[in-house]
Amino acid sequence: MPSVLEDKIHLRTPSRKWRLGLIGQRAALVSAIVGVWWLVSLTTPHYILPGPPRVWDSLTLISRNGDLWVNLGITLGRVSVGFLCATLIGLPLGIVFGFGWRVSLVAETLGSSSGVGYRLRQAADLIQTDQVFAWTITLVVMMATLEMGVLRPLENYMFRWKKEAENT
């Protein structure tokens, strides 16, 4: 017979209905943002605010010519090294996991000579706003994927004892 403590450790995950509702809300928010962006872009020159179709074309171009994948690989390599260093140094010092990879992404954006951040900065310098948006979307998707798909589940697993301690 499991104890009360064991029951709290093995709490059920949120229901499927709840998760689908949350996904629907997020999809609606993204759709609203893209819709407003598209409407505003209709009245603005493309070199100031390119519309979603133009950014999509640019994203497709950098994906097809391999530029996206090469630079994404470089950036993910740097992020992995940053995360590994943060883990090796941060754990003994009590620093939270996620801080290191965020610092790595910021440093990558500001001071590298290759990778997603470099290409983003290069496109901005050349006033290629459609590519600035494409590289920015790539960076945001990458960060969100790492945060929600890797770090948050890892943190929830590693610190599951914390919820138990708070509830007792």
C-alpha positions, 0 to 999 in steps of 0.5 A: 500500500503506497504511503501518502508521501509516495502518492504525492511523488507520483502525481498524475500528469495534467489531463489530455483535455487540459493540454489540448485546451492549452495548445489551442490557446497558444495556437490562437495567440500565435495566429492573432500575432501573425494576423496583426503582423500581416495587416500592419505589413500591408501598409508598411514598406517591406524593407521596414516590416516584411509580411509573413509570406515574405518572411516564410519565403526567406525562411524557406530559402535559407532552409533549402540552401543549407544556411539554416541547418549549418548555422543552427548546428553551430548554435546548438553546439555552442548551446550544448557546450554552454549547458554542459559547462553550466551543469558542471560548474552550476550544480556544485554552486547551486545555480539553476540549470537554465541560466547557462544556456540562456547566457550562451545564446545571448553571447552567441548572438552578440559576439560570434562569427558563425551561427544563428546569432551571427546570421541574424546580426549580418542580415540586420547589418545588410537591412535584409529585414525578411531574413532578420525575421526568419533568423529571429523566428528560428532563434525563438523556436529553438529557445522555446523548444529547448526550454519546453522540450528539454529543460523544463521536463528535466527540471521537473524530473530532477526537482520533483522532490521540491513539490513534495516538500512544499505540500507537506 
